[in-house]
């Protein structure tokens, strides 16, 4: 991830000098129903034009490195943005609908100059939205440190609740 003093909006699978190494491990991933319209309304969830709303995935992730926005940025970069994430979901949709737009994506272009590449980076970052002001489909289920000496677990996430 590119090291900047704001939310990182660039992720590259290739080594880029000066960027942070970000690693996570997907421990478990299961298909779950997309939040129904009552839950979407209750939590002000937006789909940003996501092409299919039949299901989502609930994943258990182990962070191997702990970087700001790491889970959100990495999942969006591989085409699996977090439900309702207004910052990263629009860019993930742009990557699918306009391959080659992301200067560090799977279908990245070869640029004639550094200026051309920097312009592409600026355009790509502009495709990202603002930080969400409402719920997104991300919740830490457990946090621990000191080799498990201190463990805290969260309750059930909002997407498992009933809207009534």
N, C-alpha and C positions, 0 to 999 in steps of 0.2 A: 504494500500500500504506500502511496505517496505520502511522505511526512509533511504535513502542513498544519497550521494552527486553526483549522476548521475541520468539519467532518470530511474524512477522506472519501473522495468520489472516484478515485482511480485505483483499479486493481489490475495487476498484471501477473500472468503465469510465468513470464520470463523474468530473469534477474535484471533489476534496474538499480544501478549504483546509487546509494544514498536512501533507497526506499526501505521500509520496514518489512521484515519477514513475518508473515501471518500464517499460522497453522491452526487448524481445528480438526477434530475427528468426529464424524457422524457415527454415534454409537447405536442409534435406533432410528428408524423412519417408518411411519405408518400412515396410510391414507385415511383421512377423516372427512366428514362432510364439510363443504364450504359453509361458513356462517350463514344461517338463514336470514331472510329479509328483516325479521324482528330484531335479531342480534345486530345486524348491520346498522339498523336505525338506532337502536339503543346505544351503541358504542360509536356511532358516526363513522363507520368503516366505509372507506371508498375503495373501489376496485380499479380505478384509473384506466379502464378499458381492457382489463385482463381478459384474454380470449375465452377462457373456460372457467366457469364458476360451479362446476359440479362437485369438485373435491379440492382439498388442500392436503398438505402433509404436515404431520406433527413429528418433529425430530428431536432427539435427545443428542446434544452436542457437548463434547468435551473440548474446552479451549486449551490448546497447547501453548499459545501465546496470547496475551491479553491486551489487545489494541482497541482503542475507541472505535466503535461502529463495526468491529471486525466481522461479527456474525452477519449483520445486515449487508455489508458491502460484499462479502465473499459469496453469500447465497444469491444475491442479485446478479453478481458477475457470472455465475454459472447457470443463470436462467431460472432461478427458483427464489424470487423475492418474497419477503415476509408479507403476509396479508395486511393490507392497509398502510404499508410503509410509503408515505408520500415522498420521501426523499429518494429512495432507491428503486421503487417499482416503475416509475415512468421511464427511467433509463433502461431497465431490463426489457420493457416492452419495445423501446426504440431499438435495442440490440436485435430483437427478433424480427421486427418489421422492416428495419433498414440495416442489414448486415454491412459491416465495414465502417459504420459511423463511429464506433468506439475505437480510438487509436491504440488501445491495448487489448482489444477483444480477440476472439478466435479468428475473425475474418478481417483483421487489421490490414490497413493499406501500407504500402511503402511510400514514404513522403520524399519529395525532391529536396527539401531543405528543412532545417530545424524550425524555421519560421512557419512553414506549412504545418509541421507537426504540432507546434505550440498553438496555432490557430485551431487545429482539430481538437486539441485537448480542451481549449476554452469553450468550443462549441459543445463538446461532450459533457463537460461539467454543467453547462447551462441547461442541459436536458434533465438534470436532477431537480427534484422539487425541494420544498422546504421541510424542515424538521416537523414531524407530525405533532399536532396539538391534541390528538385523540388517541384512543387505544390502537395498538398494532398487535399482530399475532406473535409477540415475543415475550416470554416470561422465563426468568431463571427459576428452575424447579428446585435447585439445590445449590448451595454454596458452602464450600468447606476450605479449611486451611490447616496448617500444622499437621500434615499427613492424616487428616480426618479427625483430629482431636476436637475441632470446632466444626459442627455441621448444623446448617439451618435449612429447613425445607419450606417451600411455599405451598399455599393451598391450591385448589383447582383453578386453572386459568379461565378467563372470561369466555372463551369460545366453547367451553364445556357447560356453561350455565344455561339456564332457560331464560328467555327474554321476558317472561311474564312476571 
